[in-house]
Amino acid sequence: MDKITVLMAVCNEKVDLLSKSIDSILNQSYRDFIFLIIVDNPQNLNAINYLDMMAKKDKRVIYYINEKNLGLPLSLNRGIDLVTTKY
């Protein structure tokens, strides 16, 4: 089956909520996917540090940090532009 990308954008979420969201995706029974996360707040260092740790721990996790806050629609559009899978 073709690989898929799961796309998520985060902004001001705290690490405990971010952790629950990421764990929910990573613990699915289907495992052949890329988890692409767009960080829309370059000042959210706690989230960025957590994502860096998760990306090192699980190679399915890839994240990009916007240079400035773009808002949810533009962040998701940026993520769509970065998708390399068929789905």
MMTF fields as JSON, N, C-alpha, C and O atoms, coordinates in Angstrom:
{
  "mmtfVersion": "1.0.0",
  "mmtfProducer": "UNKNOWN",
  "numBonds": 347,
  "numAtoms": 348,
  "numGroups": 87,
  "numChains": 1,
  "numModels": 1,
  "chainsPerModel": [1],
  "groupsPerChain": [87],
  "chainIdList": ["A"],
  "bondAtomList": [4, 2, 8, 6, 12, 10, 16, 14, 20, 18, 24, 22, 28, 26, 32, 30, 36, 34, 40, 38, 44, 42, 48, 46, 52, 50, 56, 54, 60, 58, 64, 62, 68, 66, 72, 70, 76, 74, 80, 78, 84, 82, 88, 86, 92, 90, 96, 94, 100, 98, 104, 102, 108, 106, 112, 110, 116, 114, 120, 118, 124, 122, 128, 126, 132, 130, 136, 134, 140, 138, 144, 142, 148, 146, 152, 150, 156, 154, 160, 158, 164, 162, 168, 166, 172, 170, 176, 174, 180, 178, 184, 182, 188, 186, 192, 190, 196, 194, 200, 198, 204, 202, 208, 206, 212, 210, 216, 214, 220, 218, 224, 222, 228, 226, 232, 230, 236, 234, 240, 238, 244, 242, 248, 246, 252, 250, 256, 254, 260, 258, 264, 262, 268, 266, 272, 270, 276, 274, 280, 278, 284, 282, 288, 286, 292, 290, 296, 294, 300, 298, 304, 302, 308, 306, 312, 310, 316, 314, 320, 318, 324, 322, 328, 326, 332, 330, 336, 334, 340, 338, 344, 342],
  "bondOrderList": [1, 1, 1, 1, 1, 1, 1, 1, 1, 1, 1, 1, 1, 1, 1, 1, 1, 1, 1, 1, 1, 1, 1, 1, 1, 1, 1, 1, 1, 1, 1, 1, 1, 1, 1, 1, 1, 1, 1, 1, 1, 1, 1, 1, 1, 1, 1, 1, 1, 1, 1, 1, 1, 1, 1, 1, 1, 1, 1, 1, 1, 1, 1, 1, 1, 1, 1, 1, 1, 1, 1, 1, 1, 1, 1, 1, 1, 1, 1, 1, 1, 1, 1, 1, 1, 1],
  "groupList": [{"groupName": "MET", "atomNameList": ["N", "CA", "C", "O"], "elementList": ["N", "C", "C", "O"], "formalChargeList": [0, 0, 0, 0], "bondAtomList": [1, 0, 2, 1, 3, 2], "bondOrderList": [1, 1, 2], "singleLetterCode": "M", "chemCompType": "L-PEPTIDE LINKING"}, {"groupName": "ASP", "atomNameList": ["N", "CA", "C", "O"], "elementList": ["N", "C", "C", "O"], "formalChargeList": [0, 0, 0, 0], "bondAtomList": [1, 0, 2, 1, 3, 2], "bondOrderList": [1, 1, 2], "singleLetterCode": "D", "chemCompType": "L-PEPTIDE LINKING"}, {"groupName": "LYS", "atomNameList": ["N", "CA", "C", "O"], "elementList": ["N", "C", "C", "O"], "formalChargeList": [0, 0, 0, 0], "bondAtomList": [1, 0, 2, 1, 3, 2], "bondOrderList": [1, 1, 2], "singleLetterCode": "K", "chemCompType": "L-PEPTIDE LINKING"}, {"groupName": "ILE", "atomNameList": ["N", "CA", "C", "O"], "elementList": ["N", "C", "C", "O"], "formalChargeList": [0, 0, 0, 0], "bondAtomList": [1, 0, 2, 1, 3, 2], "bondOrderList": [1, 1, 2], "singleLetterCode": "I", "chemCompType": "L-PEPTIDE LINKING"}, {"groupName": "THR", "atomNameList": ["N", "CA", "C", "O"], "elementList": ["N", "C", "C", "O"], "formalChargeList": [0, 0, 0, 0], "bondAtomList": [1, 0, 2, 1, 3, 2], "bondOrderList": [1, 1, 2], "singleLetterCode": "T", "chemCompType": "L-PEPTIDE LINKING"}, {"groupName": "VAL", "atomNameList": ["N", "CA", "C", "O"], "elementList": ["N", "C", "C", "O"], "formalChargeList": [0, 0, 0, 0], "bondAtomList": [1, 0, 2, 1, 3, 2], "bondOrderList": [1, 1, 2], "singleLetterCode": "V", "chemCompType": "L-PEPTIDE LINKING"}, {"groupName": "LEU", "atomNameList": ["N", "CA", "C", "O"], "elementList": ["N", "C", "C", "O"], "formalChargeList": [0, 0, 0, 0], "bondAtomList": [1, 0, 2, 1, 3, 2], "bondOrderList": [1, 1, 2], "singleLetterCode": "L", "chemCompType": "L-PEPTIDE LINKING"}, {"groupName": "ALA", "atomNameList": ["N", "CA", "C", "O"], "elementList": ["N", "C", "C", "O"], "formalChargeList": [0, 0, 0, 0], "bondAtomList": [1, 0, 2, 1, 3, 2], "bondOrderList": [1, 1, 2], "singleLetterCode": "A", "chemCompType": "L-PEPTIDE LINKING"}, {"groupName": "CYS", "atomNameList": ["N", "CA", "C", "O"], "elementList": ["N", "C", "C", "O"], "formalChargeList": [0, 0, 0, 0], "bondAtomList": [1, 0, 2, 1, 3, 2], "bondOrderList": [1, 1, 2], "singleLetterCode": "C", "chemCompType": "L-PEPTIDE LINKING"}, {"groupName": "ASN", "atomNameList": ["N", "CA", "C", "O"], "elementList": ["N", "C", "C", "O"], "formalChargeList": [0, 0, 0, 0], "bondAtomList": [1, 0, 2, 1, 3, 2], "bondOrderList": [1, 1, 2], "singleLetterCode": "N", "chemCompType": "L-PEPTIDE LINKING"}, {"groupName": "GLU", "atomNameList": ["N", "CA", "C", "O"], "elementList": ["N", "C", "C", "O"], "formalChargeList": [0, 0, 0, 0], "bondAtomList": [1, 0, 2, 1, 3, 2], "bondOrderList": [1, 1, 2], "singleLetterCode": "E", "chemCompType": "L-PEPTIDE LINKING"}, {"groupName": "SER", "atomNameList": ["N", "CA", "C", "O"], "elementList": ["N", "C", "C", "O"], "formalChargeList": [0, 0, 0, 0], "bondAtomList": [1, 0, 2, 1, 3, 2], "bondOrderList": [1, 1, 2], "singleLetterCode": "S", "chemCompType": "L-PEPTIDE LINKING"}, {"groupName": "GLN", "atomNameList": ["N", "CA", "C", "O"], "elementList": ["N", "C", "C", "O"], "formalChargeList": [0, 0, 0, 0], "bondAtomList": [1, 0, 2, 1, 3, 2], "bondOrderList": [1, 1, 2], "singleLetterCode": "Q", "chemCompType": "L-PEPTIDE LINKING"}, {"groupName": "TYR", "atomNameList": ["N", "CA", "C", "O"], "elementList": ["N", "C", "C", "O"], "formalChargeList": [0, 0, 0, 0], "bondAtomList": [1, 0, 2, 1, 3, 2], "bondOrderList": [1, 1, 2], "singleLetterCode": "Y", "chemCompType": "L-PEPTIDE LINKING"}, {"groupName": "ARG", "atomNameList": ["N", "CA", "C", "O"], "elementList": ["N", "C", "C", "O"], "formalChargeList": [0, 0, 0, 0], "bondAtomList": [1, 0, 2, 1, 3, 2], "bondOrderList": [1, 1, 2], "singleLetterCode": "R", "chemCompType": "L-PEPTIDE LINKING"}, {"groupName": "PHE", "atomNameList": ["N", "CA", "C", "O"], "elementList": ["N", "C", "C", "O"], "formalChargeList": [0, 0, 0, 0], "bondAtomList": [1, 0, 2, 1, 3, 2], "bondOrderList": [1, 1, 2], "singleLetterCode": "F", "chemCompType": "L-PEPTIDE LINKING"}, {"groupName": "PRO", "atomNameList": ["N", "CA", "C", "O"], "elementList": ["N", "C", "C", "O"], "formalChargeList": [0, 0, 0, 0], "bondAtomList": [1, 0, 2, 1, 3, 2], "bondOrderList": [1, 1, 2], "singleLetterCode": "P", "chemCompType": "L-PEPTIDE LINKING"}, {"groupName": "GLY", "atomNameList": ["N", "CA", "C", "O"], "elementList": ["N", "C", "C", "O"], "formalChargeList": [0, 0, 0, 0], "bondAtomList": [1, 0, 2, 1, 3, 2], "bondOrderList": [1, 1, 2], "singleLetterCode": "G", "chemCompType": "PEPTIDE LINKING"}],
  "groupTypeList": [0, 1, 2, 3, 4, 5, 6, 0, 7, 5, 8, 9, 10, 2, 5, 1, 6, 6, 11, 2, 11, 3, 1, 11, 3, 6, 9, 12, 11, 13, 14, 1, 15, 3, 15, 6, 3, 3, 5, 1, 9, 16, 12, 9, 6, 9, 7, 3, 9, 13, 6, 1, 0, 0, 7, 2, 2, 1, 2, 14, 5, 3, 13, 13, 3, 9, 10, 2, 9, 6, 17, 6, 16, 6, 11, 6, 9, 14, 17, 3, 1, 6, 5, 4, 4, 2, 13],
  "groupIdList": [1, 2, 3, 4, 5, 6, 7, 8, 9, 10, 11, 12, 13, 14, 15, 16, 17, 18, 19, 20, 21, 22, 23, 24, 25, 26, 27, 28, 29, 30, 31, 32, 33, 34, 35, 36, 37, 38, 39, 40, 41, 42, 43, 44, 45, 46, 47, 48, 49, 50, 51, 52, 53, 54, 55, 56, 57, 58, 59, 60, 61, 62, 63, 64, 65, 66, 67, 68, 69, 70, 71, 72, 73, 74, 75, 76, 77, 78, 79, 80, 81, 82, 83, 84, 85, 86, 87],
  "secStructList": [7, 7, 7, 3, 3, 3, 3, 3, 3, 3, 1, 1, 7, 7, 2, 2, 2, 2, 2, 2, 2, 2, 2, 2, 2, 2, 6, 1, 1, 7, 7, 7, 3, 3, 3, 3, 3, 3, 3, 1, 7, 6, 6, 7, 2, 2, 2, 2, 2, 2, 2, 2, 2, 2, 2, 2, 2, 7, 6, 6, 3, 3, 3, 3, 3, 7, 1, 1, 7, 7, 7, 2, 2, 2, 2, 2, 2, 2, 2, 2, 2, 2, 7, 7, 1, 7, 7],
  "xCoordList": [0.841, 0.0, 0.89, 1.968, 0.429, 1.201, 1.264, 0.324, 2.378, 2.559, 1.661, 1.373, 1.233, 0.407, 1.126, 2.066, 0.673, 1.157, 0.017, -1.086, 0.29, -0.635, -0.102, 1.057, -0.934, -0.515, -1.172, -2.37, -0.358, -0.875, -0.132, 1.069, -0.855, -0.235, -0.419, -1.477, 0.626, 0.557, 1.013, 1.782, 0.525, 0.9, 1.313, 2.504, 0.347, 0.628, 0.306, 0.174, 0.183, -0.169, 0.937, 2.126, 0.513, 1.468, 1.928, 1.237, 3.077, 3.696, 2.824, 2.798, 2.113, 1.292, 0.183, -0.097, -0.448, -1.482, -0.864, -1.411, 0.263, 0.972, 1.384, 1.253, 1.874, 2.282, 1.114, 1.264, -0.033, -1.213, -1.636, -1.983, -1.608, -1.992, -1.033, -1.457, 0.248, 1.249, 1.184, 1.22, 1.089, 0.985, -0.238, -0.183, -1.323, -2.546, -2.322, -2.81, -1.594, -1.31, -0.282, -0.482, 0.801, 1.881, 1.477, 2.076, 0.484, 0.08, -1.042, -1.644, -1.327, -2.329, -1.829, -0.622, -2.739, -2.327, -1.66, -0.758, -2.092, -1.432, -0.181, -0.261, 0.975, 2.23, 3.028, 4.044, 2.595, 3.367, 2.928, 2.227, 3.348, 2.982, 4.082, 4.958, 4.004, 4.854, 3.966, 2.848, 4.45, 3.707, 4.38, 5.421, 3.781, 4.333, 3.669, 2.449, 4.476, 3.962, 4.546, 5.76, 3.67, 4.08, 3.933, 2.853, 5.014, 4.986, 4.775, 5.627, 3.636, 3.281, 3.689, 3.322, 4.434, 4.899, 6.371, 6.679, 7.279, 8.704, 9.169, 10.29, 8.33, 8.673, 8.304, 8.696, 7.563, 7.123, 8.254, 8.191, 9.269, 10.469, 10.215, 10.875, 9.287, 8.967, 8.427, 8.838, 7.52, 6.971, 8.044, 8.112, 8.875, 9.932, 10.926, 11.333, 11.314, 12.225, 11.597, 12.27, 10.307, 9.608, 9.551, 9.8, 9.222, 9.159, 10.522, 10.615, 11.566, 12.913, 13.216, 13.773, 12.851, 13.049, 12.241, 12.742, 10.979, 10.127, 10.643, 10.584, 11.145, 11.672, 12.904, 13.125, 13.697, 14.867, 14.448, 15.102, 13.373, 12.881, 12.104, 12.187, 11.349, 10.5, 10.696, 10.312, 11.29, 11.648, 10.433, 10.584, 9.236, 8.038, 7.696, 6.973, 8.202, 7.884, 8.859, 10.077, 8.29, 9.061, 8.364, 7.137, 9.135, 8.503, 9.241, 10.446, 8.48, 9.003, 8.501, 7.39, 9.327, 8.975, 8.786, 9.699, 7.611, 7.389, 8.276, 8.512, 8.762, 9.586, 8.774, 9.301, 7.473, 6.565, 5.203, 4.96, 4.318, 2.989, 2.212, 2.018, 1.771, 1.014, -0.477, -1.281, -0.847, -2.234, -2.446, -1.647, -3.531, -3.798, -3.929, -3.272, -4.749, -4.908, -3.586, -3.291, -2.8, -1.537, -0.52, 0.285, -0.558, 0.341, -0.003, 0.888, -1.285, -1.695, -1.377, -0.972, -1.553, -1.181, 0.313, 0.727, 1.127, 2.563, 2.836, 3.652, 2.156, 2.32, 1.944, 2.646, 0.841, 0.413, 1.488, 1.755, 2.098, 3.167, 4.392, 5.158, 4.577, 5.729, 5.475, 6.4, 4.238, 3.895, 4.581, 4.557, 5.197, 5.878, 5.228, 5.671, 4.187, 3.523, 2.32, 1.912, 1.768, 0.612, -0.642, -1.462, -0.777, -1.976, -1.611, -2.488],
  "yCoordList": [-1.177, 0.0, 1.246, 1.249, 2.293, 3.528, 4.2, 4.14, 4.832, 5.582, 6.819, 7.389, 7.215, 8.409, 9.412, 9.065, 10.643, 11.673, 12.109, 12.388, 12.166, 12.748, 14.145, 14.305, 15.15, 16.542, 17.182, 17.025, 17.907, 18.613, 19.939, 20.016, 20.972, 22.261, 22.565, 22.302, 23.124, 23.504, 24.946, 25.451, 25.598, 26.992, 27.211, 27.292, 27.308, 27.61, 26.446, 26.636, 25.252, 24.101, 23.805, 23.949, 23.393, 22.979, 21.555, 20.791, 21.217, 19.933, 18.753, 17.744, 18.843, 17.704, 17.404, 16.237, 18.428, 18.205, 17.764, 16.908, 18.345, 17.964, 16.497, 15.756, 16.091, 14.703, 13.74, 12.706, 14.07, 13.214, 13.107, 12.023, 14.218, 14.222, 13.373, 12.557, 13.575, 12.836, 11.349, 10.516, 11.008, 9.599, 8.942, 7.78, 9.666, 9.124, 8.723, 7.683, 9.535, 9.226, 8.105, 7.159, 8.202, 7.226, 5.826, 4.843, 5.72, 4.419, 3.758, 2.794, 4.255, 3.625, 2.255, 2.012, 1.375, 0.053, 0.156, -0.624, 1.101, 1.326, 2.144, 3.206, 1.67, 2.289, 2.884, 3.541, 2.669, 3.11, 4.516, 4.681, 5.513, 6.893, 7.834, 7.479, 9.039, 10.142, 11.083, 11.384, 11.543, 12.465, 13.826, 14.075, 14.69, 16.007, 17.053, 17.217, 17.755, 18.742, 20.109, 20.262, 21.092, 22.467, 23.258, 23.305, 23.868, 24.704, 26.143, 26.726, 26.708, 28.052, 29.132, 30.295, 28.771, 29.757, 29.471, 28.606, 30.179, 29.904, 30.233, 29.889, 30.888, 31.218, 30.103, 30.156, 29.109, 28.018, 26.99, 25.893, 27.367, 26.539, 25.215, 24.222, 25.181, 23.914, 22.901, 21.74, 23.332, 22.444, 22.039, 20.877, 22.981, 22.688, 21.683, 20.751, 21.859, 20.905, 19.525, 18.515, 19.479, 18.199, 17.534, 16.335, 18.313, 17.752, 17.26, 16.238, 17.968, 17.539, 16.179, 15.294, 16.021, 14.748, 13.631, 12.523, 13.934, 12.926, 12.54, 11.37, 13.507, 13.222, 12.325, 11.494, 12.483, 11.619, 10.225, 9.233, 10.158, 8.897, 8.076, 6.847, 8.761, 8.082, 8.764, 9.919, 8.048, 8.625, 9.005, 9.658, 8.608, 9.018, 10.481, 11.095, 11.037, 12.415, 13.372, 13.265, 14.302, 15.359, 16.669, 16.75, 17.685, 18.957, 20.11, 20.054, 21.142, 22.379, 23.531, 23.493, 24.543, 25.7, 26.905, 27.271, 27.524, 28.754, 29.863, 29.919, 30.734, 31.857, 32.849, 33.516, 32.933, 33.787, 33.115, 32.187, 33.583, 33.018, 33.323, 34.482, 32.252, 32.396, 32.151, 32.526, 31.533, 31.134, 29.71, 29.179, 29.107, 27.704, 27.413, 26.491, 28.159, 27.812, 27.847, 26.923, 28.894, 28.987, 27.954, 27.456, 27.637, 26.6, 25.242, 24.492, 24.928, 23.666, 23.651, 22.617, 24.781, 24.846, 24.623, 23.944, 25.186, 24.942, 23.454, 22.88, 22.835, 21.405, 20.603, 19.665, 20.972, 20.272, 20.387, 19.422, 21.544, 21.741, 20.865, 20.546, 20.48, 19.666, 18.158, 17.364, 17.768, 16.333, 15.706, 16.245, 14.545, 13.81, 12.456, 11.736, 12.109, 10.822, 11.0, 12.119, 9.879, 9.926, 10.42, 11.134, 10.042, 10.398, 11.227, 11.62],
  "zCoordList": [0.0, 0.0, 0.0, 0.594, -0.668, -0.733, 0.622, 1.414, 0.866, 2.102, 2.098, 1.046, 3.272, 3.404, 4.302, 5.018, 4.253, 5.155, 6.048, 5.578, 7.333, 8.305, 8.583, 8.968, 8.391, 8.526, 9.744, 9.981, 10.511, 11.685, 11.799, 11.54, 12.188, 12.466, 13.947, 14.518, 14.567, 15.972, 16.105, 15.287, 17.15, 17.372, 18.817, 19.117, 19.709, 21.116, 22.052, 23.261, 21.495, 22.319, 23.333, 23.048, 24.505, 25.534, 25.245, 24.571, 25.752, 25.447, 25.865, 25.159, 26.983, 27.406, 26.401, 26.128, 25.85, 24.826, 23.505, 22.809, 23.172, 21.954, 22.033, 21.059, 23.176, 23.386, 23.192, 22.541, 23.746, 23.599, 22.137, 21.667, 21.423, 20.011, 19.18, 18.361, 19.401, 18.634, 18.962, 18.056, 20.231, 20.62, 20.001, 19.598, 19.923, 19.331, 17.875, 17.433, 17.142, 15.736, 15.622, 14.86, 16.362, 16.242, 16.701, 16.266, 17.561, 18.091, 17.302, 17.775, 16.118, 15.265, 14.805, 14.773, 14.455, 13.974, 12.599, 12.293, 11.776, 10.488, 10.755, 11.372, 10.301, 10.694, 9.526, 9.753, 8.305, 7.141, 6.714, 5.715, 7.478, 7.171, 7.624, 8.411, 7.101, 7.535, 8.325, 7.907, 9.445, 10.29, 10.167, 10.774, 9.385, 9.078, 9.962, 9.938, 10.738, 11.689, 11.346, 11.213, 11.207, 10.946, 12.244, 12.833, 12.677, 13.882, 13.432, 12.762, 13.805, 13.357, 14.347, 14.177, 15.366, 16.333, 16.621, 17.441, 15.962, 16.177, 17.595, 17.97, 18.378, 19.769, 20.752, 21.917, 20.3, 21.173, 21.316, 20.761, 22.06, 22.177, 22.883, 22.577, 23.806, 24.477, 23.468, 23.472, 22.617, 21.595, 20.593, 20.191, 20.192, 19.225, 19.801, 19.107, 21.042, 21.683, 21.789, 21.583, 22.108, 22.187, 20.811, 20.689, 19.778, 18.429, 17.968, 17.287, 18.328, 17.976, 18.615, 17.966, 19.873, 20.562, 19.894, 19.7, 19.543, 18.915, 17.531, 17.153, 16.78, 15.442, 15.525, 14.644, 16.562, 16.756, 17.213, 16.888, 17.957, 18.507, 17.473, 17.462, 16.604, 15.621, 14.272, 14.088, 13.34, 12.032, 11.188, 10.155, 11.609, 10.867, 11.129, 10.345, 12.208, 12.6, 11.908, 12.056, 11.155, 10.499, 10.841, 10.802, 11.172, 11.489, 10.82, 10.578, 10.536, 9.963, 10.82, 11.35, 10.945, 11.754, 10.842, 10.102, 10.888, 10.131, 10.696, 11.903, 9.833, 10.283, 11.111, 12.002, 10.798, 11.55, 11.553, 10.782, 12.422, 12.519, 11.242, 10.876, 10.571, 9.328, 9.521, 8.668, 10.622, 10.835, 10.339, 9.568, 10.794, 10.486, 8.991, 8.506, 8.234, 6.812, 6.036, 5.279, 6.217, 5.482, 5.965, 5.178, 7.245, 7.758, 7.163, 6.765, 7.101, 6.488, 5.001, 4.469, 4.318, 2.901, 2.719, 1.779, 3.607, 3.542, 3.713, 2.992, 4.661, 4.871, 3.638, 3.262, 3.011, 1.792, 0.717, 0.0, 0.604, -0.374, -0.079, -0.989, 1.174, 1.569, 1.505, 1.677, 1.26, 1.192, -0.016, -1.123, 0.232, -0.845, -1.133, -2.027, -0.387, -0.59, -1.508, -1.82, -1.93, -2.827, -2.099, -2.676, -0.862, -0.087, 1.108, 1.878]
}
